[in-house]
């Protein structure tokens, strides 16, 4: 079972690339972030023509998440469901083949010390509370997406450059650790322990040619899911070519 996560940075801009990637790799589940479209404008027909069902939680201009599945999901839920009003579309979940899959787009946070950064930290706390309310750490669960956090210094090409940024700041990393303390393992790190592997490169300053990247797109799993994980990789080639997203897909294979 192939499960992938990919921040496409606008599904409209990346539709042709997404179609080609689906045709080439045929994942069972593809979690997309940063759709930048409302539900009605999501290219459902184009993707369903490739044999995928689309569960979409969109938002005009910003954010938006979707999960594409080859089989029909048995359930779909949207948002954190905590009763608080939040216009930002950042979480969607499905149950498929006995596996729970949660797709998240964690807030970037802009700059440390700003209201947007405080929102990021609160959102991570709310994600942990959501897991505690609705899921069990002893059940097969995948939580994946763009976390906008590099878990460790080895997940940044130049950690000293990023250490005080919202992507590597100590409090953001603590927030991610709290989410993982629910009982989640970084499945990429289960198979690849060395640094130098990144999923995002800034469009500016020749970030990709210089490989000045960060690993901020993660696939996390409970022990029941991690035990099934055979391999994990980052499709760095998808960052190449014309008009790529600034993120590359991250893929895990479960038996």
Secondary structure by P-SEA (a helix, b strand, c coil): cbbbbbccccccccaaaaaaaaaaccccbbbbccccccccccaaaaaaaaccccccccccccbbbbccccccccccccccccccccccccbbbbbcccbbbbbbbcccccccccaaaaaaaaaaaaaaaaaaaccccccbbbbbcccccccccccccccccccccccccaaaaaaaaaaacccccccccccccccccccccccccccccccccccccbbbbcaaaaaaccccccccccccccccccbbbbbbbcc
